[in-house]
Amino acid sequence: MTARPEAQTSGYQWPQHIGQMTHESFQPHGSVADHSKWQALVIAHLEPQMASFSLDEDVFVNELRRNFVIQNEPSVFNFLKDHRAVSHLLLESVKPLTVFFGRDTIFVLRVRIDETGTGTLYTVAMWPNDVQTVRDALSRFDEEWWAKHSRQGSGRLAFTYELV
């Protein structure tokens, strides 16, 4: 067996032909001054972005209040802040809810926390008529809209009814 002319290394010296390492693509290029200018630009745009977000949040809250009776507002809004996908899905559900349950139906939002601490937002149709009619409406809503969108809710949003 012949001796190898290369010295043994610990393996962290990569050959030149490998090119840029993965972590290097995330490193800032240029001088520290250039990086500082970039950071200042991000911070300068942060304030308008935050104002835009709070405006959107105000519009969202007004839209919720216009379409739903919110039971225990702090718990509902905290839940929606933690589950943003549910927020958008809830607003998307307004039109199909009114189609299947009628424009005069009142919808109540409630958060229920189970024994494991998992929360679910319930959209409850307050129904003044007979039970068979509301079951049919819920069944049509489920088949024609909710079945297509339920995955987005990740088990955190449910639709039901309550007889009044």
CNS distance restraints for C-alpha pairs under 8 A (distance, minus, plus):
assign (resid   9 and name CA) (resid  13 and name CA) 7.48 0.50 0.50
assign (resid  14 and name CA) (resid  18 and name CA) 6.98 0.50 0.50
assign (resid  20 and name CA) (resid  24 and name CA) 6.39 0.50 0.50
assign (resid  20 and name CA) (resid  25 and name CA) 7.40 0.50 0.50
assign (resid  21 and name CA) (resid  25 and name CA) 7.24 0.50 0.50
assign (resid  22 and name CA) (resid  26 and name CA) 7.72 0.50 0.50
assign (resid  23 and name CA) (resid  27 and name CA) 6.98 0.50 0.50
assign (resid  28 and name CA) (resid  35 and name CA) 6.71 0.50 0.50
assign (resid  29 and name CA) (resid  35 and name CA) 7.73 0.50 0.50
assign (resid  30 and name CA) (resid  34 and name CA) 6.07 0.50 0.50
assign (resid  30 and name CA) (resid  35 and name CA) 7.10 0.50 0.50
assign (resid  31 and name CA) (resid  35 and name CA) 6.47 0.50 0.50
assign (resid  32 and name CA) (resid  36 and name CA) 6.10 0.50 0.50
assign (resid  33 and name CA) (resid  37 and name CA) 6.24 0.50 0.50
assign (resid  34 and name CA) (resid  38 and name CA) 6.30 0.50 0.50
assign (resid  35 and name CA) (resid  39 and name CA) 6.26 0.50 0.50
assign (resid  36 and name CA) (resid  40 and name CA) 6.14 0.50 0.50
assign (resid  37 and name CA) (resid  41 and name CA) 6.20 0.50 0.50
assign (resid  38 and name CA) (resid  42 and name CA) 6.36 0.50 0.50
assign (resid  39 and name CA) (resid  43 and name CA) 6.26 0.50 0.50
assign (resid  40 and name CA) (resid  44 and name CA) 6.06 0.50 0.50
assign (resid  41 and name CA) (resid  45 and name CA) 6.38 0.50 0.50
assign (resid  42 and name CA) (resid  46 and name CA) 6.21 0.50 0.50
assign (resid  43 and name CA) (resid  47 and name CA) 7.34 0.50 0.50
assign (resid  45 and name CA) (resid  49 and name CA) 6.38 0.50 0.50
assign (resid  46 and name CA) (resid  50 and name CA) 6.13 0.50 0.50
assign (resid  47 and name CA) (resid  51 and name CA) 6.25 0.50 0.50
assign (resid  48 and name CA) (resid  52 and name CA) 6.07 0.50 0.50
assign (resid  49 and name CA) (resid  53 and name CA) 6.19 0.50 0.50
assign (resid  50 and name CA) (resid  54 and name CA) 6.21 0.50 0.50
assign (resid  51 and name CA) (resid  55 and name CA) 6.15 0.50 0.50
assign (resid  52 and name CA) (resid  56 and name CA) 6.24 0.50 0.50
assign (resid  53 and name CA) (resid  57 and name CA) 6.10 0.50 0.50
assign (resid  54 and name CA) (resid  58 and name CA) 6.12 0.50 0.50
assign (resid  55 and name CA) (resid  59 and name CA) 6.27 0.50 0.50
assign (resid  56 and name CA) (resid  60 and name CA) 6.08 0.50 0.50
assign (resid  57 and name CA) (resid  61 and name CA) 6.13 0.50 0.50
assign (resid  58 and name CA) (resid  62 and name CA) 6.16 0.50 0.50
assign (resid  59 and name CA) (resid  63 and name CA) 6.10 0.50 0.50
assign (resid  60 and name CA) (resid  64 and name CA) 6.20 0.50 0.50
assign (resid  61 and name CA) (resid  65 and name CA) 6.21 0.50 0.50
assign (resid  62 and name CA) (resid  66 and name CA) 6.08 0.50 0.50
assign (resid  63 and name CA) (resid  67 and name CA) 6.38 0.50 0.50
assign (resid  63 and name CA) (resid  91 and name CA) 7.78 0.50 0.50
assign (resid  64 and name CA) (resid  68 and name CA) 5.71 0.50 0.50
assign (resid  64 and name CA) (resid  91 and name CA) 7.22 0.50 0.50
assign (resid  65 and name CA) (resid  69 and name CA) 6.45 0.50 0.50
assign (resid  65 and name CA) (resid  70 and name CA) 7.07 0.50 0.50
assign (resid  67 and name CA) (resid  94 and name CA) 7.09 0.50 0.50
assign (resid  67 and name CA) (resid 107 and name CA) 7.36 0.50 0.50
assign (resid  68 and name CA) (resid 106 and name CA) 6.96 0.50 0.50
assign (resid  68 and name CA) (resid 107 and name CA) 5.13 0.50 0.50
assign (resid  68 and name CA) (resid 108 and name CA) 5.49 0.50 0.50
assign (resid  68 and name CA) (resid 109 and name CA) 6.56 0.50 0.50
assign (resid  69 and name CA) (resid 106 and name CA) 7.30 0.50 0.50
assign (resid  69 and name CA) (resid 107 and name CA) 6.13 0.50 0.50
assign (resid  69 and name CA) (resid 108 and name CA) 4.59 0.50 0.50
assign (resid  69 and name CA) (resid 109 and name CA) 6.23 0.50 0.50
assign (resid  70 and name CA) (resid  76 and name CA) 7.25 0.50 0.50
assign (resid  70 and name CA) (resid 108 and name CA) 5.74 0.50 0.50
assign (resid  70 and name CA) (resid 109 and name CA) 4.93 0.50 0.50
assign (resid  70 and name CA) (resid 110 and name CA) 6.83 0.50 0.50
assign (resid  71 and name CA) (resid  76 and name CA) 7.47 0.50 0.50
assign (resid  71 and name CA) (resid 108 and name CA) 6.73 0.50 0.50
assign (resid  71 and name CA) (resid 109 and name CA) 5.88 0.50 0.50
assign (resid  71 and name CA) (resid 110 and name CA) 5.53 0.50 0.50
assign (resid  72 and name CA) (resid  76 and name CA) 6.51 0.50 0.50
assign (resid  72 and name CA) (resid 110 and name CA) 7.26 0.50 0.50
assign (resid  73 and name CA) (resid  77 and name CA) 5.99 0.50 0.50
assign (resid  74 and name CA) (resid  78 and name CA) 5.97 0.50 0.50
assign (resid  75 and name CA) (resid  79 and name CA) 6.04 0.50 0.50
assign (resid  75 and name CA) (resid 111 and name CA) 6.66 0.50 0.50
assign (resid  76 and name CA) (resid  80 and name CA) 6.20 0.50 0.50
assign (resid  76 and name CA) (resid 109 and name CA) 7.28 0.50 0.50
assign (resid  76 and name CA) (resid 110 and name CA) 6.60 0.50 0.50
assign (resid  76 and name CA) (resid 111 and name CA) 5.88 0.50 0.50
assign (resid  76 and name CA) (resid 121 and name CA) 7.43 0.50 0.50
assign (resid  77 and name CA) (resid  81 and name CA) 6.11 0.50 0.50
assign (resid  78 and name CA) (resid  82 and name CA) 6.35 0.50 0.50
assign (resid  79 and name CA) (resid  83 and name CA) 6.20 0.50 0.50
assign (resid  79 and name CA) (resid 111 and name CA) 7.50 0.50 0.50
assign (resid  79 and name CA) (resid 119 and name CA) 7.60 0.50 0.50
assign (resid  79 and name CA) (resid 121 and name CA) 7.68 0.50 0.50
assign (resid  80 and name CA) (resid  84 and name CA) 5.79 0.50 0.50
assign (resid  80 and name CA) (resid  86 and name CA) 6.65 0.50 0.50
assign (resid  80 and name CA) (resid  87 and name CA) 5.65 0.50 0.50
assign (resid  81 and name CA) (resid  87 and name CA) 7.99 0.50 0.50
assign (resid  83 and name CA) (resid  87 and name CA) 6.88 0.50 0.50
assign (resid  84 and name CA) (resid  88 and name CA) 6.83 0.50 0.50
assign (resid  85 and name CA) (resid  89 and name CA) 6.27 0.50 0.50
assign (resid  85 and name CA) (resid 152 and name CA) 6.70 0.50 0.50
assign (resid  85 and name CA) (resid 153 and name CA) 6.78 0.50 0.50
assign (resid  86 and name CA) (resid  90 and name CA) 5.89 0.50 0.50
assign (resid  86 and name CA) (resid 152 and name CA) 7.26 0.50 0.50
assign (resid  86 and name CA) (resid 153 and name CA) 5.47 0.50 0.50
assign (resid  86 and name CA) (resid 156 and name CA) 7.17 0.50 0.50
assign (resid  86 and name CA) (resid 157 and name CA) 6.69 0.50 0.50
assign (resid  87 and name CA) (resid  91 and name CA) 6.57 0.50 0.50
assign (resid  88 and name CA) (resid  92 and name CA) 6.28 0.50 0.50
assign (resid  89 and name CA) (resid  93 and name CA) 6.22 0.50 0.50
assign (resid  89 and name CA) (resid 149 and name CA) 7.84 0.50 0.50
assign (resid  89 and name CA) (resid 152 and name CA) 7.24 0.50 0.50
assign (resid  89 and name CA) (resid 153 and name CA) 7.07 0.50 0.50
assign (resid  90 and name CA) (resid  94 and name CA) 6.93 0.50 0.50
assign (resid  92 and name CA) (resid  96 and name CA) 7.95 0.50 0.50
assign (resid  93 and name CA) (resid  97 and name CA) 5.95 0.50 0.50
assign (resid  94 and name CA) (resid  98 and name CA) 6.28 0.50 0.50
assign (resid  95 and name CA) (resid  99 and name CA) 6.24 0.50 0.50
assign (resid  96 and name CA) (resid 100 and name CA) 6.12 0.50 0.50
assign (resid  96 and name CA) (resid 141 and name CA) 6.96 0.50 0.50
assign (resid  96 and name CA) (resid 145 and name CA) 6.93 0.50 0.50
assign (resid  97 and name CA) (resid 101 and name CA) 5.71 0.50 0.50
assign (resid  97 and name CA) (resid 102 and name CA) 7.37 0.50 0.50
assign (resid  97 and name CA) (resid 141 and name CA) 7.01 0.50 0.50
assign (resid  98 and name CA) (resid 102 and name CA) 4.67 0.50 0.50
assign (resid  98 and name CA) (resid 103 and name CA) 4.97 0.50 0.50
assign (resid  98 and name CA) (resid 104 and name CA) 7.98 0.50 0.50
assign (resid  98 and name CA) (resid 105 and name CA) 7.37 0.50 0.50
assign (resid  99 and name CA) (resid 103 and name CA) 7.25 0.50 0.50
assign (resid 100 and name CA) (resid 137 and name CA) 5.42 0.50 0.50
assign (resid 100 and name CA) (resid 138 and name CA) 7.39 0.50 0.50
assign (resid 100 and name CA) (resid 140 and name CA) 6.91 0.50 0.50
assign (resid 100 and name CA) (resid 141 and name CA) 5.95 0.50 0.50
assign (resid 101 and name CA) (resid 105 and name CA) 6.29 0.50 0.50
assign (resid 101 and name CA) (resid 125 and name CA) 7.79 0.50 0.50
assign (resid 101 and name CA) (resid 134 and name CA) 7.42 0.50 0.50
assign (resid 101 and name CA) (resid 137 and name CA) 5.80 0.50 0.50
assign (resid 101 and name CA) (resid 138 and name CA) 7.64 0.50 0.50
assign (resid 105 and name CA) (resid 125 and name CA) 6.56 0.50 0.50
assign (resid 105 and name CA) (resid 126 and name CA) 6.48 0.50 0.50
assign (resid 105 and name CA) (resid 127 and name CA) 6.83 0.50 0.50
assign (resid 106 and name CA) (resid 125 and name CA) 5.99 0.50 0.50
assign (resid 106 and name CA) (resid 126 and name CA) 5.51 0.50 0.50
assign (resid 106 and name CA) (resid 127 and name CA) 7.82 0.50 0.50
assign (resid 107 and name CA) (resid 123 and name CA) 6.30 0.50 0.50
assign (resid 107 and name CA) (resid 124 and name CA) 5.36 0.50 0.50
assign (resid 107 and name CA) (resid 125 and name CA) 4.64 0.50 0.50
assign (resid 107 and name CA) (resid 126 and name CA) 6.08 0.50 0.50
assign (resid 108 and name CA) (resid 122 and name CA) 7.86 0.50 0.50
assign (resid 108 and name CA) (resid 123 and name CA) 5.68 0.50 0.50
assign (resid 108 and name CA) (resid 124 and name CA) 5.02 0.50 0.50
assign (resid 108 and name CA) (resid 125 and name CA) 6.58 0.50 0.50
assign (resid 108 and name CA) (resid 126 and name CA) 7.26 0.50 0.50
assign (resid 109 and name CA) (resid 121 and name CA) 6.75 0.50 0.50
assign (resid 109 and name CA) (resid 122 and name CA) 5.65 0.50 0.50
assign (resid 109 and name CA) (resid 123 and name CA) 4.83 0.50 0.50
assign (resid 109 and name CA) (resid 124 and name CA) 6.39 0.50 0.50
assign (resid 110 and name CA) (resid 121 and name CA) 5.69 0.50 0.50
assign (resid 110 and name CA) (resid 122 and name CA) 5.14 0.50 0.50
assign (resid 110 and name CA) (resid 123 and name CA) 6.72 0.50 0.50
assign (resid 110 and name CA) (resid 124 and name CA) 7.74 0.50 0.50
assign (resid 111 and name CA) (resid 119 and name CA) 6.55 0.50 0.50
assign (resid 111 and name CA) (resid 120 and name CA) 5.65 0.50 0.50
assign (resid 111 and name CA) (resid 121 and name CA) 4.51 0.50 0.50
assign (resid 111 and name CA) (resid 122 and name CA) 6.11 0.50 0.50
assign (resid 112 and name CA) (resid 119 and name CA) 5.57 0.50 0.50
assign (resid 112 and name CA) (resid 120 and name CA) 5.43 0.50 0.50
assign (resid 112 and name CA) (resid 121 and name CA) 6.52 0.50 0.50
assign (resid 112 and name CA) (resid 122 and name CA) 7.47 0.50 0.50
assign (resid 113 and name CA) (resid 117 and name CA) 5.57 0.50 0.50
assign (resid 113 and name CA) (resid 118 and name CA) 5.46 0.50 0.50
assign (resid 113 and name CA) (resid 119 and name CA) 4.28 0.50 0.50
assign (resid 113 and name CA) (resid 120 and name CA) 6.49 0.50 0.50
assign (resid 114 and name CA) (resid 118 and name CA) 5.56 0.50 0.50
assign (resid 114 and name CA) (resid 119 and name CA) 6.45 0.50 0.50
assign (resid 119 and name CA) (resid 156 and name CA) 6.67 0.50 0.50
assign (resid 120 and name CA) (resid 155 and name CA) 7.32 0.50 0.50
assign (resid 120 and name CA) (resid 156 and name CA) 4.50 0.50 0.50
assign (resid 120 and name CA) (resid 157 and name CA) 5.63 0.50 0.50
assign (resid 120 and name CA) (resid 158 and name CA) 7.08 0.50 0.50
assign (resid 121 and name CA) (resid 156 and name CA) 6.01 0.50 0.50
assign (resid 121 and name CA) (resid 157 and name CA) 4.86 0.50 0.50
assign (resid 121 and name CA) (resid 158 and name CA) 6.26 0.50 0.50
assign (resid 122 and name CA) (resid 157 and name CA) 5.97 0.50 0.50
assign (resid 122 and name CA) (resid 158 and name CA) 4.86 0.50 0.50
assign (resid 122 and name CA) (resid 159 and name CA) 5.76 0.50 0.50
assign (resid 122 and name CA) (resid 160 and name CA) 7.06 0.50 0.50
assign (resid 123 and name CA) (resid 157 and name CA) 7.60 0.50 0.50
assign (resid 123 and name CA) (resid 158 and name CA) 6.18 0.50 0.50
assign (resid 123 and name CA) (resid 159 and name CA) 4.82 0.50 0.50
assign (resid 123 and name CA) (resid 160 and name CA) 6.27 0.50 0.50
assign (resid 123 and name CA) (resid 161 and name CA) 7.97 0.50 0.50
assign (resid 124 and name CA) (resid 159 and name CA) 6.04 0.50 0.50
assign (resid 124 and name CA) (resid 160 and name CA) 4.96 0.50 0.50
assign (resid 124 and name CA) (resid 161 and name CA) 4.82 0.50 0.50
assign (resid 124 and name CA) (resid 162 and name CA) 6.48 0.50 0.50
assign (resid 125 and name CA) (resid 159 and name CA) 7.84 0.50 0.50
assign (resid 125 and name CA) (resid 160 and name CA) 6.30 0.50 0.50
assign (resid 125 and name CA) (resid 161 and name CA) 4.40 0.50 0.50
assign (resid 125 and name CA) (resid 162 and name CA) 6.13 0.50 0.50
assign (resid 126 and name CA) (resid 161 and name CA) 5.93 0.50 0.50
assign (resid 126 and name CA) (resid 162 and name CA) 5.11 0.50 0.50
assign (resid 126 and name CA) (resid 163 and name CA) 6.08 0.50 0.50
assign (resid 126 and name CA) (resid 164 and name CA) 6.27 0.50 0.50
assign (resid 127 and name CA) (resid 134 and name CA) 6.92 0.50 0.50
assign (resid 127 and name CA) (resid 161 and name CA) 6.63 0.50 0.50
assign (resid 127 and name CA) (resid 162 and name CA) 5.87 0.50 0.50
assign (resid 127 and name CA) (resid 163 and name CA) 4.79 0.50 0.50
assign (resid 127 and name CA) (resid 164 and name CA) 5.67 0.50 0.50
assign (resid 128 and name CA) (resid 163 and name CA) 5.88 0.50 0.50
assign (resid 128 and name CA) (resid 164 and name CA) 4.96 0.50 0.50
assign (resid 129 and name CA) (resid 133 and name CA) 7.25 0.50 0.50
assign (resid 129 and name CA) (resid 134 and name CA) 7.54 0.50 0.50
assign (resid 129 and name CA) (resid 163 and name CA) 7.36 0.50 0.50
assign (resid 129 and name CA) (resid 164 and name CA) 7.92 0.50 0.50
assign (resid 130 and name CA) (resid 134 and name CA) 6.84 0.50 0.50
assign (resid 130 and name CA) (resid 163 and name CA) 7.90 0.50 0.50
assign (resid 131 and name CA) (resid 135 and name CA) 6.15 0.50 0.50
assign (resid 131 and name CA) (resid 163 and name CA) 7.26 0.50 0.50
assign (resid 132 and name CA) (resid 136 and name CA) 6.15 0.50 0.50
assign (resid 133 and name CA) (resid 137 and name CA) 6.24 0.50 0.50
assign (resid 134 and name CA) (resid 138 and name CA) 6.07 0.50 0.50
assign (resid 134 and name CA) (resid 161 and name CA) 7.29 0.50 0.50
assign (resid 135 and name CA) (resid 139 and name CA) 6.01 0.50 0.50
assign (resid 136 and name CA) (resid 140 and name CA) 6.19 0.50 0.50
assign (resid 137 and name CA) (resid 141 and name CA) 6.13 0.50 0.50
assign (resid 138 and name CA) (resid 142 and name CA) 6.01 0.50 0.50
assign (resid 138 and name CA) (resid 159 and name CA) 7.99 0.50 0.50
assign (resid 138 and name CA) (resid 160 and name CA) 7.27 0.50 0.50
assign (resid 138 and name CA) (resid 161 and name CA) 7.96 0.50 0.50
assign (resid 139 and name CA) (resid 143 and name CA) 6.14 0.50 0.50
assign (resid 140 and name CA) (resid 144 and name CA) 5.84 0.50 0.50
assign (resid 141 and name CA) (resid 145 and name CA) 5.54 0.50 0.50
assign (resid 141 and name CA) (resid 146 and name CA) 6.24 0.50 0.50
assign (resid 142 and name CA) (resid 146 and name CA) 4.55 0.50 0.50
assign (resid 142 and name CA) (resid 147 and name CA) 5.60 0.50 0.50
assign (resid 143 and name CA) (resid 147 and name CA) 5.62 0.50 0.50
assign (resid 144 and name CA) (resid 148 and name CA) 7.44 0.50 0.50
assign (resid 145 and name CA) (resid 149 and name CA) 6.60 0.50 0.50
assign (resid 146 and name CA) (resid 150 and name CA) 5.40 0.50 0.50
assign (resid 149 and name CA) (resid 153 and name CA) 7.32 0.50 0.50
assign (resid 150 and name CA) (resid 154 and name CA) 7.02 0.50 0.50
assign (resid 150 and name CA) (resid 155 and name CA) 7.57 0.50 0.50
assign (resid 151 and name CA) (resid 155 and name CA) 7.47 0.50 0.50
assign (resid 153 and name CA) (resid 157 and name CA) 5.43 0.50 0.50
